[in-house]
Amino acid sequence: MDMGSSGHTSLLLLPVLLLLLQGESHRPLRRSKRRWVITTLELEEEDQGPFPKLVGELFNDMSHNMSLIYLISGPGVDEYPEIGLFSVDHRNGRVYVHRPVDRETTPSFMVYFDVVDRLTRKVMDDSLIFNIRIGDVNDHAPQFPEKEFNISVKENHPAGQPIFQMLTVDLDEENTPNSQVLYFLISQTPSLKESGFQIDRISGEIQLSGCLDYETAPWFTLLVGVKDLGEPPLTSTAMVHVNVQEGNNHRPTFTQENYRIQISEGCTSQSVLHLLVQDGDLPFTSAWRVKFHILNGDEEGHFDILTDPETNEGILNVIKPLDYETHPVRSLVITVENEEPLFLCEGGQVQGPRWAVVSTTVSVQVMDVNDPPAFHPRSFVVSEVDGARPGIQLGIFNATDPDRAAGRIRYKLAYDLANWVTIDELSGTVTTRQQIDRESPYVNDSFYIIIAHAVDDGLPPQTGTGTLMLFLSDVNDNAPALHPHSRYVEVCESALNETLLLQAEDGDLEPYADPFTFELDNSWESAGDTWKLGENRGRSVELLMLRSLPLGNYSVPLVIRDKQGLSQKQTVHVRVCFCPGGVSCVEALVAVTGTGLLVGTLAPLCAAFMILAATLLFLLRYYFVSEVRLRSSEEGLQTLNMYNDESKAISTQGMFGNV
C-alpha cells in the first residue's frame, strides 16, 4: 500500500506474479502445466474514475500459438455482492473497474480468469483464481458512541486515578494509521487552577489533577476530541458533563465555645439546651449531618444528647433526676463530628479519611428544690412470733430531710390492712395495737406489709415512703382437721373392701403441721368393729369398712394429731347407698356447704320439718286414740338420734320407723 502525497491512502500494488498452476482446473481439463502472466492490479476505494478504468492486464503464454479469448467471472462480475463491477477485454486481457468501490462494504473480491480458443471455444488452460483487495483510504473519522456523557465523581476522588474512559470506533482498516486514534482535551468549564482534568492520549482515560471542591464548582463540562493518524487526519468531539458529589471536607464547629444553664433538681427534662453547629458541606448529606457525644462529666448517666435531623443542632436532655445536695455544679464536655469521615486537600492531594472531633463545655448549675424525706433504709424486715399481743414494739422508721439537717419530720401510717399497729408521729416507732394472727388473709407467705410516710415541713411539704416487712414466725395454734370434702363420703353397700381416702389439713407451718397421726376414737362403742384405718400417708389416711352395713348414714369418730401432738376430734359422715352399676350411688350425696358439702345446710331444715310433722301427728293421736296407744307411740320415738351427734357408729336408718 502506497501512502503518497496524492491524497489517496495506500494503493494495493500487486507485483507481477509468475504463477505456475497445477492440479484440477476450475473447469475440468486435461492435466498440463501452463503459465499465466499478470501485471500489477491497482484498485483504491472511492476512486471517482473516469470509468471504465484500467486496473491491470493479464495474458497466457498459449497466446503465442493460437488466438485466445479472455474471460472473467465470480463476485464483482456476475455474482453477489456486486454484479458488473469488473470486466476484461476478451482480446488483450485488460481488466477494468466500472464504478467506485467502498472497502468498508466489500474489502476484497475473489475472481476467476479463463482462456478459450477463439475458433473452437474450447477452454485451453486451468482457471486463474485471483483475490482483488481494495486499497483503504481515510474516509471515516473516529466516532464516539454518544455525543454527550454524564458522569459523577466523589469530591474526595484522588488525583491521578481514572474517572472515566472515552472509547471510539473507526471504520477504516484495522491496524493502519487510518484507524489508529489519539485523544485530547479541548476545553474545561469552569477552568480552575486547583481543580483540573486531563486525558490519556492513547487509552482515553480521564483523570483528575488536583482536588475537587463541591462548594466552589459542583459541576464541570469537558470538551474531548479524538483524531486518527490517516492522511489527512479526521477528528470528532464529544461533551462530558462531570457532576461532583459532595464529600466531607469541612469540619463542623460549635457557634459557642461554652454554655451555662440552670436545671432544677429532682426531675427529668427535655430540651434543656440546643447546641448550634455550622458545617460548610451540602445540607442533609452524611457530610453535613453530625453526631454529638458527652465525653466527660456524665459518668452517672443523667444526660443524653440527640441530633435534630432538620436543624442539625444538638438537643441536651435530662433523663435521670439531678441532686443538688450531692452535685450542685456539673461540667459537661460535648463533642461533635460528622457521620462521614473528614478528608482534606493538601498540596493538590486528598488526605484522609480522618475523624475531626470538635468540643464545647456546658456548665450546669443545679437548682435546689424541696426534696422529700429519705428513709434509711427504704425497707427493712422485722421478725415476731405469731400471736404477738398489743403493746409490742416492732421497729422504728428512720427518715431524714436531705435539704436541712434539722428539718422537722412527721410520720404517718399509709398501709396497715389489718389495723394491727400504730406509729409514733415524731419518733417513727411502730407498736402493735392488737393481737397478730399469721393465719390472717392479709398475711402473704408469713409476711405482713406496713408502709409509713414521712412528711417534711417544707413549702410545699414533700412525702417520702418507707416499708416495714413483718415476718411472723409460726406457733402451734391450729390443730389438724379433716378437709371439707373428706367430712361427708359415700360408699356402695356392696363395696365391702373399698378404700375411702380421708385428707386432713393444718393452718400451721413446719414443724407444727404434718405428718399427721390418725386414730379411731375408742370412746365410741363398736366403732372399731365396723371401721378400720389403713395406710397413713402423712396428710391422708385410708378408711376401710369391716362388715357389710345396711343402707343408711353412719358416723365414724377420729382423733387427728399434728407432728407436735396437738390433736382434735373429727367425725366422718359415711352414707351407705344403693349402686345399681356397682360404682356410684343412685342419689348422690347432697352437696357442699360454704367449705364443702351442703348437708350441713339441708340437714337441719329436714330435721326441723320431720320434728314439725311428728308434733302434728302426735297432737292428732292425742285426740283420737287412747292413752295406752299414745304411750306406745312415745316409746317408739325414743329410737331417734341426732345426725350430727359424735357417738358410736350406729345406723340411723330406723330413726322415724315407728312414727
C-alpha positions as CSV (number, residue, x, y, z in Angstrom):
1,M,0.0,0.0,0.0
2,D,1.5,3.3,-1.0
3,M,1.0,6.4,1.2
4,G,1.9,9.2,-1.2
5,S,1.1,12.8,-1.3
6,S,-1.6,12.3,-3.9
7,G,-4.2,12.4,-1.2
8,H,-5.1,8.8,-1.6
9,T,-4.2,6.3,1.1
10,S,-2.3,3.2,0.3
11,L,-2.9,1.7,-3.1
12,L,-2.9,-2.0,-3.4
13,L,0.1,-2.6,-5.5
14,L,0.3,-6.2,-6.7
15,P,3.6,-7.3,-8.1
16,V,3.9,-9.2,-11.3
17,L,3.2,-12.7,-10.4
18,L,4.6,-15.7,-12.2
19,L,2.0,-18.3,-11.4
20,L,2.7,-22.0,-12.0
21,L,-0.6,-23.7,-11.9
22,Q,-1.0,-27.4,-11.3
23,G,-3.9,-29.6,-10.4
24,E,-7.5,-29.6,-11.2
25,S,-9.0,-26.7,-13.2
26,H,-11.9,-24.6,-12.3
27,R,-13.5,-26.4,-15.2
28,P,-12.2,-30.0,-15.7
29,L,-9.5,-30.3,-18.3
30,R,-6.5,-32.5,-19.1
31,R,-3.6,-32.1,-16.8
32,S,-0.9,-29.8,-18.2
33,K,1.5,-27.2,-17.0
34,R,0.8,-23.7,-18.2
35,R,2.0,-20.2,-17.3
36,W,-0.2,-17.1,-16.6
37,V,1.4,-13.6,-16.5
38,I,-0.5,-10.8,-14.7
39,T,0.6,-7.1,-14.3
40,T,0.0,-5.0,-11.3
41,L,-3.7,-4.5,-10.4
42,E,-4.2,-1.2,-8.7
43,L,-7.6,-0.5,-7.1
44,E,-8.4,2.0,-4.5
45,E,-11.7,2.6,-2.7
46,E,-13.9,5.5,-3.6
47,D,-11.9,6.1,-6.8
48,Q,-14.0,8.6,-8.8
49,G,-12.9,7.4,-12.3
50,P,-13.3,8.2,-15.1
51,F,-14.9,4.8,-15.8
52,P,-14.3,2.2,-17.1
53,K,-10.8,2.5,-15.6
54,L,-7.9,0.1,-16.3
55,V,-6.7,-1.6,-13.2
56,G,-4.4,-4.3,-14.7
57,E,-3.6,-6.6,-17.5
58,L,-3.0,-10.4,-17.9
59,F,-2.1,-12.9,-20.6
60,N,-1.5,-16.6,-21.1
61,D,1.6,-17.9,-22.8
62,M,-0.6,-20.0,-25.1
63,S,-1.5,-16.9,-26.9
64,H,1.8,-17.3,-28.9
65,N,0.5,-20.4,-30.7
66,M,-3.2,-19.6,-31.1
67,S,-5.8,-16.9,-30.9
68,L,-7.4,-16.8,-27.4
69,I,-10.4,-15.1,-25.7
70,Y,-10.0,-13.9,-22.1
71,L,-12.9,-14.5,-19.7
72,I,-13.6,-13.2,-16.1
73,S,-16.2,-14.5,-13.6
74,G,-17.1,-14.6,-9.9
75,P,-18.0,-11.9,-7.2
76,G,-18.0,-8.4,-8.6
77,V,-18.6,-9.8,-12.1
78,D,-21.6,-12.0,-12.2
79,E,-22.1,-12.9,-8.6
80,Y,-23.0,-11.3,-5.3
81,P,-22.2,-8.8,-3.7
82,E,-21.8,-6.7,-6.8
83,I,-22.5,-7.5,-10.5
84,G,-20.9,-5.7,-13.3
85,L,-18.1,-4.1,-11.2
86,F,-15.3,-5.7,-13.1
87,S,-14.8,-6.7,-16.8
88,V,-12.0,-8.0,-19.0
89,D,-11.1,-7.2,-22.7
90,H,-11.6,-10.5,-24.5
91,R,-8.8,-9.8,-26.9
92,N,-6.0,-8.5,-24.8
93,G,-6.8,-9.5,-21.2
94,R,-7.0,-5.9,-19.8
95,V,-9.1,-5.7,-16.6
96,Y,-11.4,-2.7,-15.9
97,V,-13.5,-1.4,-13.0
98,H,-16.7,0.4,-13.8
99,R,-17.7,2.4,-10.7
100,P,-16.3,3.4,-7.2
101,V,-15.8,0.7,-4.6
102,D,-16.4,1.0,-0.8
103,R,-13.8,-1.0,1.1
104,E,-15.8,-0.9,4.3
105,T,-18.6,-2.7,2.5
106,T,-16.5,-5.2,0.5
107,P,-12.8,-5.3,1.3
108,S,-11.9,-7.9,-1.4
109,F,-13.2,-9.8,-4.4
110,M,-12.2,-13.4,-5.4
111,V,-12.4,-13.6,-9.2
112,Y,-11.6,-16.3,-11.8
113,F,-9.7,-15.8,-15.1
114,D,-10.0,-18.3,-18.0
115,V,-8.8,-18.5,-21.7
116,V,-10.7,-20.3,-24.6
117,D,-9.7,-20.9,-28.2
118,R,-11.3,-18.3,-30.3
119,L,-12.1,-20.8,-33.0
120,T,-13.2,-23.8,-31.1
121,R,-14.4,-22.0,-27.9
122,K,-12.6,-24.7,-26.0
123,V,-11.1,-23.9,-22.6
124,M,-7.4,-24.0,-23.0
125,D,-5.9,-23.8,-19.5
126,D,-6.7,-24.0,-15.8
127,S,-8.5,-21.1,-14.3
128,L,-6.5,-18.4,-12.5
129,I,-8.1,-17.6,-9.1
130,F,-7.2,-14.1,-8.0
131,N,-8.1,-12.1,-4.9
132,I,-8.5,-8.4,-5.7
133,R,-8.1,-6.4,-2.5
134,I,-9.4,-2.9,-2.3
135,G,-7.0,-0.3,-1.0
136,D,-8.1,1.7,2.0
137,V,-8.4,5.5,2.1
138,N,-9.0,7.5,5.3
139,D,-12.7,8.3,4.6
140,H,-14.1,7.6,8.1
141,A,-13.5,9.8,11.2
142,P,-13.3,8.1,14.6
143,Q,-16.7,8.3,16.3
144,F,-17.8,8.4,20.0
145,P,-20.8,6.2,20.8
146,E,-22.5,9.3,22.3
147,K,-22.3,12.9,21.6
148,E,-22.7,13.7,25.4
149,F,-21.8,11.8,28.5
150,N,-22.9,12.4,32.1
151,I,-20.7,11.0,34.9
152,S,-20.4,11.5,38.6
153,V,-17.3,11.7,40.8
154,K,-16.9,12.0,44.5
155,E,-15.4,15.2,45.9
156,N,-12.7,13.2,47.6
157,H,-11.6,11.4,44.4
158,P,-7.8,11.1,44.5
159,A,-5.8,12.9,41.7
160,G,-4.3,10.6,39.0
161,Q,-6.9,8.0,39.3
162,P,-9.2,7.2,36.3
163,I,-12.6,8.8,36.4
164,F,-14.0,7.7,33.0
165,Q,-12.7,6.1,29.8
166,M,-13.6,7.5,26.4
167,L,-13.9,5.0,23.6
168,T,-14.3,5.5,19.8
169,V,-15.0,3.4,16.7
170,D,-13.2,4.0,13.3
171,L,-14.5,2.0,10.3
172,D,-11.3,2.3,8.4
173,E,-8.9,-0.7,8.0
174,E,-7.7,-2.0,11.4
175,N,-4.1,-1.7,12.5
176,T,-3.5,1.0,10.0
177,P,-2.9,4.7,10.6
178,N,-6.4,5.3,9.2
179,S,-7.9,3.6,12.3
180,Q,-5.4,4.5,15.0
181,V,-6.6,7.4,17.2
182,L,-5.3,9.9,19.7
183,Y,-7.4,11.6,22.4
184,F,-7.0,15.2,23.6
185,L,-8.9,17.7,25.9
186,I,-10.1,20.7,24.1
187,S,-11.6,22.7,27.0
188,Q,-12.8,22.6,30.6
189,T,-15.6,24.7,32.0
190,P,-15.1,26.2,34.6
191,S,-11.4,26.4,34.3
192,L,-9.8,26.2,37.8
193,K,-6.2,26.0,38.7
194,E,-6.7,23.8,41.7
195,S,-9.3,21.5,40.0
196,G,-8.3,20.3,36.6
197,F,-8.8,17.3,34.3
198,Q,-6.6,15.5,31.8
199,I,-7.0,12.7,29.4
200,D,-4.6,9.9,28.4
201,R,-3.8,10.3,24.7
202,I,-3.7,6.6,24.0
203,S,-6.3,5.0,26.4
204,G,-8.7,7.8,26.6
205,E,-8.9,7.7,30.4
206,I,-10.0,10.9,32.0
207,Q,-8.1,11.7,35.2
208,L,-8.2,14.4,37.9
209,S,-5.4,16.7,38.6
210,G,-5.7,18.5,42.0
211,C,-8.6,18.4,44.4
212,L,-12.3,18.9,43.8
213,D,-14.4,21.3,45.9
214,Y,-18.2,20.9,45.6
215,E,-18.8,24.3,47.2
216,T,-16.5,26.0,44.6
217,A,-17.6,24.0,41.5
218,P,-20.4,21.4,41.8
219,W,-20.0,20.5,38.0
220,F,-17.7,20.6,35.1
221,T,-18.1,20.4,31.3
222,L,-15.2,18.8,29.3
223,L,-14.9,19.0,25.5
224,V,-13.0,15.9,24.4
225,G,-11.5,15.4,20.9
226,V,-10.2,12.4,19.0
227,K,-8.3,12.2,15.7
228,D,-6.9,9.3,13.6
229,L,-3.5,9.1,12.0
230,G,-4.6,8.9,8.4
231,E,-3.9,11.5,5.7
232,P,-5.5,13.8,6.1
233,P,-6.3,13.1,9.8
234,L,-10.0,13.1,10.6
235,T,-11.4,14.2,14.0
236,S,-14.6,14.2,16.1
237,T,-15.6,15.6,19.5
238,A,-17.9,14.7,22.5
239,M,-19.1,16.6,25.6
240,V,-18.5,15.1,29.1
241,H,-20.6,16.6,32.0
242,V,-19.0,15.8,35.3
243,N,-21.2,16.1,38.4
244,V,-19.3,16.5,41.7
245,Q,-20.8,14.5,44.6
246,E,-20.5,16.2,48.0
247,G,-17.9,14.8,50.4
248,N,-16.9,15.8,53.9
249,N,-14.2,18.4,53.5
250,H,-15.5,20.8,56.2
251,R,-15.3,20.3,60.0
252,P,-18.5,21.0,62.0
253,T,-17.9,23.8,64.5
254,F,-19.9,25.0,67.6
255,T,-21.2,28.5,67.4
256,Q,-20.2,28.9,71.1
257,E,-17.1,27.7,73.0
258,N,-19.1,27.2,76.2
259,Y,-22.6,27.3,77.6
260,R,-24.1,28.0,81.0
261,I,-27.5,26.6,82.0
262,Q,-29.6,26.1,85.2
263,I,-31.6,22.9,85.9
264,S,-33.9,22.1,88.8
265,E,-33.1,19.0,90.8
266,G,-35.3,16.0,91.2
267,C,-36.9,15.8,87.8
268,T,-36.3,14.9,84.2
269,S,-36.5,17.5,81.5
270,Q,-36.4,17.6,77.7
271,S,-34.6,20.1,75.5
272,V,-32.8,21.9,78.3
273,L,-30.2,23.2,75.8
274,H,-29.9,23.5,72.0
275,L,-26.3,23.4,70.7
276,L,-25.9,25.0,67.3
277,V,-23.2,23.9,64.9
278,Q,-22.0,25.2,61.5
279,D,-20.9,23.0,58.6
280,G,-19.8,24.1,55.1
281,D,-20.9,20.9,53.4
282,L,-24.1,20.3,51.5
283,P,-27.1,20.2,53.9
284,F,-28.9,17.0,54.6
285,T,-26.0,14.8,53.4
286,S,-23.8,12.5,55.5
287,A,-21.0,15.1,55.1
288,W,-23.3,17.7,56.8
289,R,-25.2,15.6,59.4
290,V,-23.5,15.5,62.8
291,K,-23.4,13.2,65.9
292,F,-23.0,14.5,69.4
293,H,-21.3,12.7,72.4
294,I,-20.9,13.6,76.0
295,L,-17.2,13.0,76.5
296,N,-16.9,13.9,80.2
297,G,-19.0,15.0,83.2
298,D,-21.9,12.5,82.9
299,E,-20.4,9.3,84.5
300,E,-23.8,8.6,86.3
301,G,-25.9,8.9,83.1
302,H,-28.0,11.9,84.0
303,F,-28.0,13.3,80.4
304,D,-28.3,12.3,76.8
305,I,-27.9,14.4,73.6
306,L,-29.7,13.9,70.3
307,T,-29.4,15.4,66.9
308,D,-32.3,17.4,65.3
309,P,-32.5,16.0,61.8
310,E,-33.8,19.3,60.4
311,T,-31.6,21.8,62.0
312,N,-28.5,19.6,62.7
313,E,-28.4,21.0,66.3
314,G,-27.8,19.1,69.4
315,I,-30.6,18.7,71.9
316,L,-29.5,18.1,75.5
317,N,-32.0,16.2,77.8
318,V,-32.0,15.3,81.5
319,I,-33.0,11.6,81.6
320,K,-32.2,11.0,85.3
321,P,-33.0,13.5,88.1
322,L,-30.1,15.6,89.4
323,D,-29.4,16.1,93.1
324,Y,-28.4,19.5,94.4
325,E,-27.1,18.1,97.7
326,T,-24.6,15.7,96.1
327,H,-23.5,17.7,92.9
328,P,-24.7,21.3,92.8
329,V,-22.5,22.1,89.8
330,R,-21.6,19.9,86.8
331,S,-19.4,20.5,83.8
332,L,-20.1,18.6,80.6
333,V,-17.7,18.2,77.7
334,I,-19.7,17.6,74.5
335,T,-18.1,16.7,71.2
336,V,-19.5,16.8,67.6
337,E,-18.4,15.0,64.4
338,N,-19.9,14.3,61.0
339,E,-21.4,10.9,60.1
340,E,-18.9,10.7,57.2
341,P,-15.1,10.8,57.8
342,L,-13.4,14.1,57.0
343,F,-10.9,14.5,54.2
344,L,-8.6,17.4,53.5
345,C,-6.7,18.6,50.4
346,E,-3.1,19.3,50.9
347,G,-0.7,20.2,48.1
348,G,-3.2,19.2,45.5
349,Q,-3.6,15.7,47.0
350,V,-6.5,14.3,49.0
351,Q,-5.5,13.5,52.6
352,G,-7.7,11.2,54.7
353,P,-10.1,9.8,55.8
354,R,-9.8,11.1,59.3
355,W,-12.2,11.9,62.2
356,A,-12.4,15.5,63.1
357,V,-13.8,16.0,66.7
358,V,-14.7,19.4,68.0
359,S,-15.8,20.0,71.6
360,T,-17.6,22.5,73.8
361,T,-18.2,22.9,77.5
362,V,-21.6,23.1,79.2
363,S,-21.6,24.3,82.8
364,V,-24.7,23.1,84.6
365,Q,-26.0,24.8,87.8
366,V,-28.3,22.5,89.7
367,M,-31.2,24.5,91.4
368,D,-32.2,23.4,94.9
369,V,-35.9,22.3,95.4
370,N,-37.7,20.8,98.4
371,D,-36.8,17.1,98.3
372,P,-38.9,14.5,100.1
373,P,-37.6,12.9,103.2
374,A,-35.4,9.9,102.6
375,F,-35.8,6.7,104.6
376,H,-32.7,4.8,105.9
377,P,-33.2,2.1,104.9
378,R,-36.1,2.4,102.5
379,S,-37.4,-1.0,103.6
380,F,-36.5,-3.4,106.4
381,V,-37.6,-6.7,107.9
382,V,-38.7,-7.4,111.5
383,S,-39.5,-10.8,112.9
384,E,-42.2,-11.5,115.5
385,V,-43.9,-14.6,116.7
386,D,-47.4,-15.4,115.7
387,G,-50.0,-14.2,118.2
388,A,-48.0,-11.3,119.5
389,R,-50.1,-9.2,121.8
390,P,-50.8,-5.4,121.8
391,G,-48.1,-3.0,123.0
392,I,-45.1,-4.8,121.5
393,Q,-42.6,-2.5,119.7
394,L,-41.9,-3.9,116.3
395,G,-39.4,-1.4,114.8
396,I,-38.5,2.2,114.2
397,F,-38.7,4.1,110.8
398,N,-35.8,6.5,110.3
399,A,-36.1,9.3,107.8
400,T,-34.0,12.4,107.2
401,D,-34.6,15.6,105.3
402,P,-31.9,15.9,102.5
403,D,-32.4,19.7,102.3
404,R,-32.0,20.5,106.0
405,A,-30.3,18.5,108.7
406,A,-32.6,19.9,111.4
407,G,-35.8,19.7,109.3
408,R,-38.9,18.6,111.2
409,I,-40.4,15.3,110.0
410,R,-43.8,13.7,110.9
411,Y,-44.6,10.0,110.4
412,K,-47.9,8.6,109.3
413,L,-49.2,5.2,108.7
414,A,-50.0,4.7,105.0
415,Y,-50.7,1.0,104.7
416,D,-51.9,-1.4,107.5
417,L,-54.7,-3.5,106.1
418,A,-55.4,-5.5,109.3
419,N,-55.2,-2.4,111.5
420,W,-52.6,-4.1,113.8
421,V,-50.1,-1.3,114.5
422,T,-49.7,2.3,115.4
423,I,-46.8,4.7,114.6
424,D,-45.4,7.5,116.7
425,E,-45.7,10.7,114.8
426,L,-42.3,12.1,116.0
427,S,-40.1,9.0,116.5
428,G,-41.5,6.7,113.8
429,T,-41.8,3.8,116.4
430,V,-44.2,1.1,115.3
431,T,-46.1,-0.7,118.0
432,T,-48.8,-3.4,117.9
433,R,-52.3,-2.3,118.9
434,Q,-54.0,-5.7,118.8
435,Q,-53.0,-9.4,118.7
436,I,-51.4,-10.5,115.4
437,D,-52.5,-13.7,113.6
438,R,-50.3,-15.3,111.0
439,E,-53.4,-17.1,109.5
440,S,-54.9,-13.7,108.6
441,P,-55.8,-13.3,104.9
442,Y,-53.6,-10.1,104.9
443,V,-50.5,-12.2,105.6
444,N,-48.8,-13.5,102.5
445,D,-46.1,-16.2,102.9
446,S,-45.7,-15.2,106.6
447,F,-45.1,-11.6,105.7
448,Y,-47.3,-8.6,106.7
449,I,-46.6,-5.3,105.0
450,I,-46.6,-2.0,106.8
451,I,-46.0,1.2,104.9
452,A,-45.3,4.6,106.5
453,H,-45.0,8.1,105.1
454,A,-42.5,10.8,106.3
455,V,-43.7,14.4,105.7
456,D,-41.3,17.4,106.0
457,D,-42.2,21.0,106.8
458,G,-41.1,22.5,103.5
459,L,-43.1,24.6,101.1
460,P,-44.8,22.7,99.6
461,P,-44.4,19.7,102.0
462,Q,-42.9,16.6,100.5
463,T,-43.5,13.0,101.4
464,G,-41.2,10.0,101.5
465,T,-42.2,6.4,101.7
466,G,-40.7,3.5,103.8
467,T,-41.7,-0.1,104.2
468,L,-41.6,-2.5,107.2
469,M,-42.0,-6.2,106.3
470,L,-43.2,-8.0,109.4
471,F,-42.2,-11.7,109.3
472,L,-44.5,-13.8,111.6
473,S,-42.9,-17.0,112.9
474,D,-45.4,-19.7,113.4
475,V,-46.7,-21.2,116.7
476,N,-48.7,-24.4,117.0
477,D,-52.1,-22.8,117.4
478,N,-54.0,-24.8,114.9
479,A,-55.0,-28.5,115.4
480,P,-55.3,-30.6,112.2
481,A,-58.8,-31.1,110.8
482,L,-60.5,-33.0,108.1
483,H,-60.5,-31.4,104.7
484,P,-64.1,-30.3,103.8
485,H,-64.5,-32.9,101.0
486,S,-63.5,-35.7,103.5
487,R,-66.2,-35.0,106.1
488,Y,-69.0,-36.4,104.0
489,V,-68.4,-39.5,101.9
490,E,-70.4,-42.2,100.1
491,V,-69.8,-46.0,99.7
492,C,-71.8,-48.6,97.9
493,E,-73.4,-51.3,100.1
494,S,-71.7,-54.0,98.1
495,A,-68.2,-52.5,98.2
496,L,-67.0,-54.2,101.4
497,N,-63.3,-53.9,100.5
498,E,-63.5,-50.4,99.0
499,T,-61.0,-47.9,100.5
500,L,-62.0,-44.4,101.4
501,L,-59.2,-41.8,101.4
502,L,-59.6,-39.2,104.1
503,Q,-57.5,-36.0,103.8
504,A,-56.6,-33.6,106.6
505,E,-55.1,-30.0,106.7
506,D,-53.4,-27.8,109.2
507,G,-53.1,-24.0,109.2
508,D,-49.7,-24.0,110.8
509,L,-46.3,-24.4,109.1
510,E,-43.4,-26.8,109.6
511,P,-42.7,-28.2,112.2
512,Y,-46.3,-27.7,113.6
513,A,-48.1,-29.5,110.8
514,D,-47.9,-32.9,109.0
515,P,-47.2,-35.7,109.0
516,F,-50.4,-36.4,110.9
517,T,-51.4,-39.3,113.2
518,F,-54.9,-40.7,112.6
519,E,-56.8,-42.9,115.2
520,L,-60.3,-44.1,115.7
521,D,-62.0,-42.5,118.7
522,N,-62.3,-45.5,121.1
523,S,-64.8,-43.6,123.3
524,W,-67.4,-44.7,120.8
525,E,-68.6,-48.2,121.3
526,S,-68.4,-50.6,118.3
527,A,-66.6,-48.1,116.1
528,G,-63.6,-50.5,115.9
529,D,-65.9,-53.4,115.0
530,T,-67.3,-51.6,111.9
531,W,-64.4,-49.4,110.7
532,K,-60.6,-49.7,110.3
533,L,-57.9,-47.3,109.4
534,G,-55.4,-48.4,106.7
535,E,-52.2,-46.8,105.3
536,N,-51.2,-43.4,106.8
537,R,-49.8,-41.2,104.0
538,G,-48.8,-38.2,106.2
539,R,-51.7,-35.8,105.2
540,S,-54.2,-38.6,104.5
541,V,-55.4,-42.0,105.7
542,E,-57.3,-44.9,104.3
543,L,-60.7,-45.8,105.9
544,L,-62.0,-49.4,105.4
545,M,-65.4,-50.9,106.2
546,L,-65.0,-54.3,108.1
547,R,-68.5,-55.6,107.5
548,S,-71.5,-55.0,105.3
549,L,-73.8,-52.4,106.5
550,P,-77.4,-51.7,105.5
551,L,-78.4,-48.7,103.6
552,G,-78.2,-45.5,105.8
553,N,-76.0,-42.9,107.3
554,Y,-73.1,-43.6,109.7
555,S,-70.7,-41.6,111.7
556,V,-67.0,-42.5,112.1
557,P,-65.2,-40.7,115.0
558,L,-61.5,-39.9,114.5
559,V,-58.7,-38.2,116.5
560,I,-56.1,-36.4,114.4
561,R,-52.7,-35.2,115.8
562,D,-50.0,-33.0,114.2
563,K,-46.3,-33.5,114.4
564,Q,-46.1,-31.9,117.8
565,G,-49.1,-33.9,119.3
566,L,-51.7,-31.2,119.1
567,S,-55.0,-33.1,118.4
568,Q,-58.6,-32.6,117.6
569,K,-61.6,-34.9,117.3
570,Q,-63.3,-35.1,113.9
571,T,-66.3,-37.0,112.6
572,V,-66.6,-38.6,109.1
573,H,-70.2,-39.0,107.9
574,V,-70.5,-42.0,105.7
575,R,-73.5,-42.8,103.6
576,V,-74.0,-46.4,102.5
577,C,-76.1,-46.3,99.4
578,F,-77.6,-48.4,96.6
579,C,-75.4,-48.6,93.5
580,P,-77.2,-50.3,90.5
581,G,-74.0,-50.4,88.5
582,G,-71.8,-51.2,91.5
583,V,-69.9,-47.9,91.0
584,S,-71.9,-44.9,92.2
585,C,-75.0,-44.2,94.3
586,V,-78.4,-43.6,92.6
587,E,-78.9,-40.5,94.7
588,A,-75.6,-38.6,95.1
589,L,-74.7,-37.3,98.5
590,V,-76.2,-33.9,98.8
591,A,-73.8,-31.1,98.1
592,V,-71.5,-28.7,99.6
593,T,-71.5,-26.1,102.3
594,G,-69.5,-22.9,102.0
595,T,-66.5,-25.0,102.6
596,G,-67.6,-28.3,101.1
597,L,-70.9,-30.3,101.3
598,L,-74.4,-28.9,101.6
599,V,-75.5,-31.5,104.1
600,G,-74.7,-29.0,106.9
601,T,-77.3,-26.6,105.4
602,L,-80.0,-29.0,104.3
603,A,-79.9,-31.5,107.3
604,P,-81.2,-29.0,109.9
605,L,-84.1,-28.0,107.6
606,C,-85.0,-31.6,107.0
607,A,-84.8,-32.4,110.7
608,A,-87.0,-29.4,111.6
609,F,-89.5,-30.5,109.1
610,M,-89.6,-34.0,110.5
611,I,-90.0,-32.8,114.0
612,L,-92.8,-30.5,113.0
613,A,-94.6,-33.4,111.2
614,A,-94.1,-35.6,114.2
615,T,-95.5,-33.0,116.5
616,L,-98.6,-32.6,114.4
617,L,-99.1,-36.3,114.2
618,F,-98.7,-36.5,118.0
619,L,-101.4,-33.9,118.5
620,L,-103.8,-35.8,116.2
621,R,-103.2,-39.0,118.0
622,Y,-103.8,-37.3,121.3
623,Y,-107.4,-36.5,120.3
624,F,-108.3,-39.8,118.6
625,V,-106.5,-42.6,120.3
626,S,-106.3,-43.9,123.8
627,E,-103.6,-43.0,126.3
628,V,-102.1,-46.5,126.0
629,R,-101.5,-46.2,122.3
630,L,-100.2,-42.7,122.9
631,R,-97.7,-44.1,125.4
632,S,-96.7,-46.8,123.0
633,S,-96.1,-44.2,120.3
634,E,-93.9,-42.3,122.7
635,E,-91.7,-45.4,123.3
636,G,-91.2,-45.7,119.5
637,L,-89.9,-42.2,119.3
638,Q,-87.1,-43.0,121.8
639,T,-85.0,-44.5,118.9
640,L,-84.5,-41.0,117.3
641,N,-80.8,-40.0,117.2
642,M,-79.4,-36.6,116.1
643,Y,-77.5,-36.9,112.8
644,N,-74.5,-34.8,113.9
645,D,-74.1,-36.4,117.4
646,E,-70.4,-37.6,117.9
647,S,-71.3,-41.1,119.2
648,K,-70.6,-44.7,118.3
649,A,-71.1,-45.8,114.7
650,I,-74.7,-46.9,114.7
651,S,-77.2,-46.9,111.9
652,T,-79.8,-44.2,111.9
653,Q,-81.9,-45.8,109.2
654,G,-84.8,-46.5,111.7
655,M,-85.0,-43.0,113.1
656,F,-88.6,-42.5,112.1
657,G,-89.7,-46.1,111.6
658,N,-92.4,-46.0,114.3
659,V,-93.7,-42.6,113.7
